[in-house]
Every structure is written in C-alpha cells, then in structure tokens.
Amino acid sequence: PEPPAAHTMACCKRNIGNKKVACVLLNDGGTPVTMAIAHASDVQSPKSAIVIRHGATYHVDTVGNLNMVMMERDQRWVCLIGQLPNTKLMDLADKIRF
C-alpha cells in the first residue's frame, strides 16, 4: 500500500525584501519537511546539481544532514527541505498542485 500523504503542521507568509514567500511545515511519516513557495520571477535558481525526473527539472543540494529539492512549477518556485532522501522529496514535490 502507498504511504499516507504528508500533512500540514504549520504555515506562514512572509515578506522578504518586498517579495512574498509562503512557508509550510509538513510532516511526512514523522519526518518534518519545510516547504517554501515564491513567485518564480522573484527567485534565482541556485547553482546546484540538476536532476530531470518525470519531465520535471529539479535543483538538488545537501547541507549537513538536510536535503533540498527545488523546482519551478506554474510560475512558482518550490523548495522542499528535510532529512529525507532527494527521491522522497521529489515524490512529495510531484504531488503539489496549485
């Protein structure tokens, strides 16, 4: 059976340098995952490894024990950060709908 979908624990919206960013704290099977969403035109993609999966382009990086997966979808920039494998973070990103 498929594992349960991540559920929202908390969210907020902030202005950073006159740019709006939404932050959501998710829980995926007991592992916290932070998701940040902004207008793609307000964010410059980082210089990081690129993975193409299911036709989507992901920027992936690791800092310490945190993995980070970033992508652009529907003119939004989405970043997922957590102590999950990049493939799991990409699975979560694949489920995002606007």
Secondary structure as GFF3:
##gff-version 3
##sequence-region A 1 98
A	DSSP	beta_strand	7	16	.	.	.	ID=ss1
A	DSSP	beta_strand	19	28	.	.	.	ID=ss2
A	DSSP	beta_strand	31	39	.	.	.	ID=ss3
A	DSSP	three_ten_helix	40	42	.	.	.	ID=ss4
A	DSSP	beta_strand	49	53	.	.	.	ID=ss5
A	DSSP	beta_strand	56	63	.	.	.	ID=ss6
A	DSSP	beta_strand	66	73	.	.	.	ID=ss7
A	DSSP	beta_strand	76	82	.	.	.	ID=ss8
A	DSSP	alpha_helix	86	94	.	.	.	ID=ss9
###
